Amino acid sequence: MEKPHKTAAELFAAQALATQLKSELTKNILPYWMGRVPNPDGGMYGRITGDDIVDPSAPIGNIMTARVLWTFASAYRLFKDSDDPVSAKHYLEMATMARNLIINRFYDPEFGGTYWSLNPDQTPQDTKKQIYAIAFTIYGLAELNRATGDGKALEYAIKLFNSIEDHSFDTEKNGYFEAFTREWNQIEDMRLSDKDANESKTMNTHLHILEAYTCLFRVWKNQLLEDRLRGLIEIFEQHILACDGHLKLFFNDDWECNYDIFSYGHDIEASWLIHEAALVLGDAEVLERIERLVPRIAAAAGEGFTPEGGMIYEKVGEEVDRDRHWWVQAESIVGYFNLWDHFGSQEGLENALCCWEFTKAHIIDRENGEWFWSLRADGSVNLDDDKAGFWKCPYHNGRMCMEIIERIESYK
């Protein structure tokens, strides 16, 4: 589908947004991570508290490291030919540090895959194989190869792809199992975090395998990868997407879901990531099917969009969590912008702009840098959760900025 015609007023507003986001990315988000997270030993600190205090005793998470790799590799790709080569060089240095940490420390040379976490001295801490984390590692390595042609990054991305396919893919009922021991045996606790249900398959892991395989397919046109990417799109169509447009979250081996949960941030994030996967796959029939679904998924997410412009977190049964998390706002801006960019939705652009204004007013830390974890339902800023850590990374907000900067370039 060709992009719809945009009015001059819409383009002006979208370009103004991109200008603000470039400033936010290059003057706040990326400098914070370059300045605060690397440690003197050549690695990364595992945590910075909500009060902006470095915790040198914290373990280093695979997910955080992979997301740092992706973010700075993508930033280098975007800005390497810009008028600021010094900053681009620093982005590549940060990406290279994360890449080396992954290849030399996180990668398991005996059994394949990556460890869940390292001790501060970079020795293995938790050696379980969580497929979600391995997918993010593929995502980061593939993006580095896309940005620089780094052959070793692609080599390890392919190794990890093969590990997922060899050990996690369900050859009988389709999809991917959540987690394993270091030796790829069954593990009792498969949960990604203590907030998750202990089920064998989840929407979240499938969404980020989809994301990783999409990025890998940009640089490695392999037939099995193409088949699996197509299959992942179909899994979302057939098993994960509910009739009301929301995503179901937790499943047993047979794809049965017994949970009544709406995750508004995941809904809006999936609306554009599934669309991106179909675009990169390049199959016109698949793209036509997905483009019928994207507005419906975004509309379901919109049930959590508040009048002041923030997207609330989730609804579990009849209980609503009205906190506005940093990552949910970032994904909402991209998801709504995608509705305008590809579907011509003026409301989508308005929602993206409104959510950005909310984020500027309530989520960005103007004093210390980066973004707060969330704005609580009572209007107070959440300083209890991390500024940087296992789950708090520059990937959601950094990617949001880069997605819109890059998309606006296509209109020039």
C-alpha positions as CSV (number, residue, x, y, z in Angstrom):
1,M,0.0,0.0,0.0
2,E,1.4,3.4,-1.0
3,K,1.6,6.0,1.7
4,P,-1.4,8.3,1.7
5,H,-1.1,12.0,0.7
6,K,-0.2,14.3,3.6
7,T,-1.2,17.9,3.9
8,A,1.3,20.7,4.4
9,A,0.1,21.3,7.9
10,E,0.5,17.6,8.8
11,L,4.0,17.5,7.4
12,F,5.0,20.7,9.2
13,A,3.7,19.2,12.6
14,A,5.5,15.9,11.9
15,Q,8.7,17.5,11.0
16,A,8.6,19.7,14.1
17,L,8.1,16.6,16.1
18,A,11.1,14.9,14.5
19,T,13.3,18.0,15.2
20,Q,12.3,17.8,18.9
21,L,13.0,14.1,19.0
22,K,16.4,14.5,17.5
23,S,17.3,16.9,20.2
24,E,15.9,14.6,22.9
25,L,17.9,11.7,21.5
26,T,21.2,13.4,20.9
27,K,21.2,15.8,23.9
28,N,19.6,13.7,26.6
29,I,19.0,10.0,26.1
30,L,22.2,8.9,24.3
31,P,24.6,11.2,26.4
32,Y,23.1,9.9,29.6
33,W,24.0,6.3,28.7
34,M,27.4,7.2,27.4
35,G,28.2,9.2,30.5
36,R,26.8,7.2,33.3
37,V,26.6,3.5,32.4
38,P,30.2,2.5,31.2
39,N,32.5,1.5,34.0
40,P,36.3,2.0,34.2
41,D,36.9,-1.7,33.6
42,G,35.5,-1.5,30.0
43,G,32.1,-2.9,30.8
44,M,28.8,-1.5,32.1
45,Y,27.3,-0.9,35.4
46,G,24.2,-3.1,35.9
47,R,22.0,-0.5,37.6
48,I,21.3,3.1,38.2
49,T,18.6,3.7,40.8
50,G,15.6,6.0,40.4
51,D,17.4,8.5,42.5
52,D,20.2,8.4,39.9
53,I,22.8,6.5,42.0
54,V,25.1,4.0,40.4
55,D,24.9,0.5,42.0
56,P,28.3,-1.1,41.2
57,S,27.2,-4.4,43.0
58,A,24.2,-5.0,40.6
59,P,24.4,-7.8,38.1
60,I,24.6,-7.0,34.4
61,G,21.5,-8.1,32.4
62,N,21.7,-9.7,29.0
63,I,18.6,-7.7,27.9
64,M,20.0,-4.3,28.9
65,T,23.3,-5.1,27.2
66,A,21.6,-6.2,24.0
67,R,19.3,-3.2,24.0
68,V,22.3,-0.8,24.5
69,L,23.9,-2.5,21.5
70,W,20.9,-2.1,19.3
71,T,20.3,1.5,20.3
72,F,23.8,2.7,19.7
73,A,24.3,0.6,16.5
74,S,21.1,2.2,15.2
75,A,22.2,5.7,16.2
76,Y,25.5,5.2,14.4
77,R,23.7,3.9,11.3
78,L,21.4,7.0,11.4
79,F,24.1,9.6,12.1
80,K,27.3,8.3,10.7
81,D,27.1,10.5,7.6
82,S,25.7,13.5,9.5
83,D,27.5,16.8,10.2
84,D,28.5,15.5,13.7
85,P,31.0,12.7,13.0
86,V,32.4,13.0,16.6
87,S,29.1,12.0,18.2
88,A,28.6,9.2,15.7
89,K,32.1,7.9,16.6
90,H,31.1,7.8,20.2
91,Y,27.9,5.9,19.4
92,L,29.9,3.3,17.6
93,E,32.3,3.0,20.5
94,M,29.3,2.4,22.9
95,A,27.9,-0.2,20.5
96,T,31.2,-1.9,20.2
97,M,31.6,-2.1,24.0
98,A,28.2,-3.8,24.2
99,R,29.0,-6.1,21.3
100,N,32.2,-7.3,22.9
101,L,30.5,-7.9,26.2
102,I,28.0,-10.1,24.5
103,I,30.4,-12.1,22.4
104,N,33.1,-12.4,25.0
105,R,31.1,-12.7,28.2
106,F,27.4,-13.4,27.6
107,Y,27.7,-15.9,24.8
108,D,27.9,-19.5,26.1
109,P,30.8,-21.2,24.1
110,E,29.9,-24.7,25.4
111,F,26.1,-24.9,24.9
112,G,25.3,-21.9,22.7
113,G,22.8,-19.2,23.5
114,T,23.5,-16.4,26.0
115,Y,23.5,-16.2,29.8
116,W,20.7,-14.3,31.5
117,S,23.1,-12.2,33.7
118,L,26.7,-11.6,34.6
119,N,28.3,-10.7,37.9
120,P,29.8,-7.2,38.1
121,D,33.2,-8.8,37.3
122,Q,31.6,-10.1,34.1
123,T,31.6,-13.8,35.1
124,P,28.3,-15.7,34.6
125,Q,25.7,-15.2,37.3
126,D,22.5,-16.8,36.1
127,T,23.1,-19.1,33.2
128,K,19.6,-19.9,32.2
129,K,18.6,-19.5,28.5
130,Q,15.7,-17.1,28.3
131,I,14.6,-16.9,24.6
132,Y,13.4,-13.3,25.0
133,A,16.9,-12.2,25.9
134,I,18.5,-14.2,23.2
135,A,16.1,-12.6,20.7
136,F,17.2,-9.2,21.8
137,T,20.8,-10.2,21.4
138,I,20.1,-11.2,17.8
139,Y,18.3,-7.8,17.3
140,G,21.4,-5.9,18.5
141,L,23.9,-7.9,16.6
142,A,21.9,-7.7,13.4
143,E,21.5,-4.0,13.7
144,L,25.3,-3.6,14.2
145,N,25.9,-5.6,11.0
146,R,23.4,-3.4,9.2
147,A,25.1,-0.3,10.4
148,T,28.8,-1.3,9.9
149,G,28.9,-4.6,8.0
150,D,30.5,-6.3,11.1
151,G,30.8,-9.9,10.0
152,K,31.4,-11.3,13.5
153,A,28.2,-9.6,14.7
154,L,26.3,-11.3,11.9
155,E,28.1,-14.6,12.6
156,Y,26.9,-14.6,16.3
157,A,23.4,-13.4,15.3
158,I,23.1,-16.5,13.1
159,K,24.5,-18.8,15.8
160,L,21.8,-17.5,18.2
161,F,19.1,-17.8,15.5
162,N,20.1,-21.5,15.1
163,S,20.1,-22.0,18.9
164,I,16.5,-20.7,19.1
165,E,15.4,-22.8,16.2
166,D,17.2,-26.0,17.4
167,H,16.0,-25.8,21.0
168,S,12.9,-23.5,21.4
169,F,10.8,-24.0,18.2
170,D,7.8,-26.2,18.8
171,T,7.8,-28.5,15.8
172,E,4.5,-30.1,16.7
173,K,2.3,-27.1,17.7
174,N,4.2,-24.1,16.4
175,G,5.7,-21.2,18.2
176,Y,8.6,-20.9,20.7
177,F,9.0,-22.1,24.3
178,E,10.0,-19.6,26.9
179,A,13.1,-20.7,28.7
180,F,15.6,-23.5,29.4
181,T,18.5,-24.5,31.7
182,R,22.0,-23.7,30.5
183,E,22.1,-27.1,28.9
184,W,18.8,-26.5,27.1
185,N,16.8,-28.8,29.4
186,Q,13.4,-28.1,30.7
187,I,13.2,-25.5,33.5
188,E,10.6,-25.2,36.2
189,D,10.3,-21.5,36.3
190,M,9.9,-20.2,32.8
191,R,8.8,-16.7,33.7
192,L,10.5,-13.7,32.2
193,S,9.9,-11.7,35.4
194,D,7.9,-12.0,38.6
195,K,5.0,-10.1,36.9
196,D,4.5,-12.9,34.3
197,A,2.5,-16.1,34.4
198,N,4.6,-19.3,34.4
199,E,3.4,-20.5,31.0
200,S,5.4,-22.2,28.2
201,K,4.5,-19.6,25.5
202,T,4.0,-15.9,25.7
203,M,3.0,-13.0,23.5
204,N,6.0,-10.9,24.7
205,T,8.6,-13.4,23.7
206,H,7.0,-14.0,20.3
207,L,6.8,-10.3,19.7
208,H,10.5,-9.8,20.2
209,I,11.5,-12.9,18.3
210,L,9.4,-11.3,15.5
211,E,11.3,-8.0,15.9
212,A,14.7,-9.7,16.0
213,Y,14.0,-11.9,13.0
214,T,12.8,-8.9,11.1
215,C,16.0,-7.1,11.7
216,L,18.1,-10.2,10.9
217,F,16.2,-10.7,7.6
218,R,17.2,-7.2,6.5
219,V,20.9,-8.4,6.4
220,W,20.6,-12.1,5.9
221,K,18.2,-13.4,3.3
222,N,18.0,-17.0,4.5
223,Q,15.1,-19.3,3.5
224,L,14.5,-20.8,7.0
225,L,14.6,-17.3,8.5
226,E,12.1,-16.1,5.9
227,D,9.8,-19.1,6.6
228,R,10.0,-18.5,10.4
229,L,9.3,-14.7,10.0
230,R,6.2,-15.5,7.9
231,G,5.2,-18.1,10.5
232,L,5.5,-15.6,13.4
233,I,3.2,-13.2,11.6
234,E,0.7,-16.0,11.2
235,I,1.0,-16.9,14.9
236,F,-0.1,-13.4,15.8
237,E,-3.0,-13.7,13.4
238,Q,-4.1,-17.1,14.4
239,H,-3.3,-17.4,18.1
240,I,-2.3,-14.2,19.8
241,L,-4.7,-11.6,18.4
242,A,-8.1,-11.7,20.0
243,C,-11.3,-10.8,18.3
244,D,-11.5,-7.5,20.1
245,G,-8.1,-6.4,18.8
246,H,-6.2,-6.9,22.0
247,L,-3.3,-9.3,22.3
248,K,-3.6,-12.4,24.5
249,L,-0.5,-12.7,26.7
250,F,0.1,-16.2,28.2
251,F,-0.5,-19.6,26.6
252,N,0.1,-23.3,27.4
253,D,1.7,-25.7,24.8
254,D,-1.7,-25.9,23.0
255,W,-2.1,-22.1,22.6
256,E,-4.8,-22.0,25.2
257,C,-5.1,-18.7,27.1
258,N,-6.9,-18.4,30.4
259,Y,-5.9,-14.9,31.4
260,D,-8.0,-11.7,31.2
261,I,-5.3,-9.1,30.8
262,F,-5.1,-6.1,28.5
263,S,-1.5,-4.7,28.1
264,Y,-2.1,-1.4,26.3
265,G,1.6,-0.7,25.7
266,H,2.1,-4.1,24.1
267,D,-1.0,-3.7,22.0
268,I,0.2,-0.4,20.5
269,E,3.8,-1.7,20.1
270,A,2.7,-4.8,18.3
271,S,0.5,-2.8,15.9
272,W,3.6,-1.3,14.3
273,L,6.1,-4.1,14.8
274,I,3.9,-6.6,13.1
275,H,3.4,-4.1,10.3
276,E,7.1,-3.6,10.0
277,A,7.7,-7.3,9.8
278,A,5.2,-7.6,7.0
279,L,6.8,-4.7,5.1
280,V,10.3,-6.2,5.5
281,L,9.1,-9.7,4.5
282,G,7.9,-8.2,1.2
283,D,5.0,-10.5,0.5
284,A,2.1,-8.5,-0.9
285,E,-0.6,-10.9,0.3
286,V,0.8,-11.0,3.9
287,L,1.1,-7.2,3.9
288,E,-2.5,-6.8,2.7
289,R,-3.8,-9.0,5.5
290,I,-1.7,-7.2,8.2
291,E,-2.7,-3.8,7.0
292,R,-6.3,-4.7,7.7
293,L,-5.4,-5.6,11.3
294,V,-3.1,-2.7,12.3
295,P,-5.8,0.0,12.8
296,R,-7.9,-2.5,14.8
297,I,-5.0,-3.4,17.2
298,A,-4.2,0.3,17.6
299,A,-7.9,1.1,18.3
300,A,-7.9,-1.6,21.0
301,A,-4.8,-0.1,22.6
302,G,-6.6,3.3,22.5
303,E,-8.9,2.1,25.3
304,G,-5.9,3.0,27.6
305,F,-5.2,6.4,26.1
306,T,-6.1,9.2,28.5
307,P,-7.5,12.7,27.7
308,E,-4.2,14.3,28.8
309,G,-2.3,12.2,26.3
310,G,-0.7,9.4,28.3
311,M,-1.2,5.7,27.8
312,I,-2.0,3.7,31.0
313,Y,-0.3,0.4,31.7
314,E,-2.8,-2.4,31.8
315,K,-6.1,-3.9,32.9
316,V,-6.2,-7.2,34.8
317,G,-9.8,-8.4,35.1
318,E,-11.6,-5.4,36.5
319,E,-8.5,-3.9,38.1
320,V,-6.9,-1.0,36.1
321,D,-3.2,0.0,36.6
322,R,-3.3,3.7,35.6
323,D,0.4,4.3,35.9
324,R,2.0,5.8,32.8
325,H,5.2,3.9,32.1
326,W,8.1,5.4,30.1
327,W,8.1,2.6,27.5
328,V,4.4,2.6,27.0
329,Q,4.5,6.3,26.1
330,A,7.4,5.7,23.7
331,E,5.6,2.9,21.9
332,S,2.4,4.9,21.8
333,I,4.1,7.7,20.0
334,V,5.5,5.3,17.3
335,G,2.3,3.3,17.0
336,Y,0.1,6.4,16.5
337,F,2.7,8.0,14.2
338,N,2.6,4.8,12.1
339,L,-1.1,5.2,11.7
340,W,-0.6,8.6,10.2
341,D,2.5,7.6,8.2
342,H,1.1,4.5,6.5
343,F,-2.7,4.9,6.9
344,G,-3.2,8.7,6.7
345,S,-4.8,8.9,10.1
346,Q,-4.9,12.5,11.2
347,E,-6.1,11.3,14.6
348,G,-3.0,9.1,14.8
349,L,-0.7,12.1,14.3
350,E,-2.7,14.1,16.8
351,N,-2.4,11.3,19.4
352,A,1.4,11.0,18.7
353,L,1.9,14.7,19.3
354,C,-0.4,14.7,22.4
355,C,1.5,11.7,23.9
356,W,4.9,13.5,23.2
357,E,3.6,16.6,25.0
358,F,2.6,14.4,28.0
359,T,6.0,12.7,28.0
360,K,7.8,16.0,27.9
361,A,5.8,17.3,30.8
362,H,5.9,14.2,33.1
363,I,8.3,11.5,32.1
364,I,11.6,13.2,31.0
365,D,14.1,13.9,33.8
366,R,15.2,17.4,33.1
367,E,17.6,17.5,36.0
368,N,19.6,14.3,35.8
369,G,18.8,13.1,32.3
370,E,17.0,10.1,30.7
371,W,13.4,9.3,31.5
372,F,11.7,8.4,34.8
373,W,10.2,4.9,35.0
374,S,6.7,6.1,35.2
375,L,4.2,8.7,36.4
376,R,2.0,7.1,39.0
377,A,-1.8,7.2,38.9
378,D,-1.8,9.8,41.7
379,G,0.4,12.1,39.6
380,S,3.7,11.5,41.5
381,V,6.9,10.6,39.7
382,N,8.1,7.0,40.3
383,L,11.6,7.2,41.8
384,D,11.5,3.7,43.3
385,D,12.2,1.9,40.0
386,D,15.4,2.1,38.0
387,K,16.7,4.8,35.8
388,A,18.9,2.2,34.1
389,G,18.9,-1.6,34.7
390,F,17.7,-5.0,33.8
391,W,14.5,-3.6,32.3
392,K,15.2,0.2,32.0
393,C,17.2,0.7,28.8
394,P,17.5,3.3,26.0
395,Y,15.8,1.1,23.5
396,H,12.1,2.1,23.7
397,N,12.6,5.9,24.0
398,G,15.7,5.9,21.8
399,R,14.0,3.8,19.1
400,M,10.9,6.0,19.2
401,C,13.1,9.0,18.4
402,M,15.0,7.3,15.6
403,E,11.9,5.7,14.0
404,I,10.3,9.1,13.6
405,I,13.5,10.9,12.6
406,E,14.1,8.3,9.9
407,R,10.5,8.2,8.7
408,I,10.4,12.0,8.3
409,E,13.5,11.8,6.1
410,S,11.5,9.9,3.5
411,Y,9.2,13.0,3.0
412,K,12.1,15.4,2.2
